[in-house]
Amino acid sequence: MPNDAPAPSDTAAAVAGTRWLAAGSLLGLVALCLAWELWLAPLRPGGSWLALKALPLCLPLAGILKRRMYTYRWLSLLVWLYFTEGVVRAWSDKPPGNRLALAEVALCLLLFVACALHVRLRLRGARTAALPA
């Protein structure tokens, strides 16, 4: 094993950490989207249909928990739609909506970093495991 390569146990712990970070930030993003559009700052009093934007975020949850690499990859692309919405609403909405939008941006960035690191670490671990001993 090369000197600069992490130990397999370190890699496994980092992969598990990124998986839990991705799952946590994804659940946080779903909860934020629902709370924002139904109770905290809905577009109309009593809630709005915009709460349905949380549904596409529920789809990758099973793949994240089952450790499917493909799910991490496409989720890292999907999250940019929510990031864009958060940036637009952060600069065009009034309080408390703009603060909620900034929280959405932060969760999106956290989710993207977790997904990207997870994929990178797993690919590096697979490459290391495939090297001849």
Sequence and secondary structure as in RCSB ss.txt:
>XXXX:A:sequence
MPNDAPAPSDTAAAVAGTRWLAAGSLLGLVALCLAWELWLAPLRPGGSWLALKALPLCLPLAGILKRRMYTYRWL
SLLVWLYFTEGVVRAWSDKPPGNRLALAEVALCLLLFVACALHVRLRLRGARTAALPA
>XXXX:A:secstr
  TTS  HHHHHHHHHHHHHHHHHHHHHHHHHHHHIIIIIS SSTT  GGGGGGHHHHHHHHHHHTT HHHHHHH
HHHHHHHHHHHHHHHHHS TTHHHHHHHHHHHHHHHHHHHHHHHHHHHHHHHHHHS  
